[in-house]
Amino acid sequence: MARVCMAALLALLLAGCAGNIANKAALGTEPTVYAKVLKEPDPLLLGCYLRSRPSEFNRPNSYQYCLVKKGDRYAVYYKWRDGKTMEQHEGWMPFTINGDRMISDTEPSTYLVKDGGVWHNYGGRSMLSRMVRE
């Protein structure tokens, strides 16, 4: 019974994450890379998020992620798009998780928990952008 409930819960989580970031088939696949975990993630980081559009930019980059737990490991399905060139990258990507922070291993983004929400920081800049749960 517990195994059936866990499978149903995972299916609901994956279906919920599939909104804007990817189709259900992509999230249902086995990750090709898993996150390096220094400290278990803050529960707020789990799930799917997108960055709201910063009002000060005309063509901002877009960022979306889904952090899922697969067995005893974590994986990040990630999508980002360059607002100027429209170049897009999407798929399972490497991240390092350290408690309340999740750091991309492929580009200079950090996602962190602050004031009860999840925020995006790019390249160590002072500006934080709120992430919105999908």
C-alpha positions, -999 to +999 in steps of 0.1 A: +000+000+000+027+025+010+046+017-023+015+025-043+010+057-025+046+068-030+043+060-067+011+080-070+027+109-051+057+109-074+034+108-105+015+138-092+047+157-085+061+150-119+028+159-136+027+192-117+062+200-128+054+194-164+035+226-170+058+251-187+092+235-183+089+202-202+066+175-214+056+147-190+077+122-209+110+142-203+104+144-165+094+108-164+127+097-179+156+085-158+179+114-151+212+114-171+229+133-143+223+137-106+230+166-082+260+165-059+245+169-024+267+185+002+237+189+025+201+177+020+180+204+002+157+227+021+122+213+013+112+247-004+137+240-032+119+208-042+094+210-070+092+232-101+099+269-103+102+296-129+118+330-125+094+359-128+104+385-154+126+413-139+109+446-149+142+464-154+151+442-184+135+443-219+146+408-230+156+389-199+169+354-198+143+329-186+150+302-160+129+272-149+138+241-129+123+210-113+142+195-084+130+159-079+141+131-056+147+098-074+153+071-049+178+085-025+193+109-050+182+143-064+181+155-100+174+188-116+155+192-149+165+226-160+156+250-188+171+284-195+168+307-225+189+336-235+166+366-239+186+382-267+197+353-289+168+330-279+194+302-275+178+276-253+192+247-231+169+221-216+174+187-199+188+170-168+217+192-157+243+190-130+238+210-098+254+212-064+229+213-035+240+227-001+210+229+022+193+262+013+213+267-019+213+250-053+241+260-076+243+252-114+274+235-125+270+247-161+262+284-158+264+310-130+230+306-114+223+300-078+188+293-063+184+300-026+158+300+001+153+334+017+123+349+036+101+318+030+106+318-008+130+306-035+151+332-052+175+333-082+209+350-083+230+352-114+267+354-112+270+366-077+252+399-085+235+418-056+201+414-073+178+385-064+148+376-085+118+357-070+111+323-083+074+313-087+062+278-080+047+261-111 
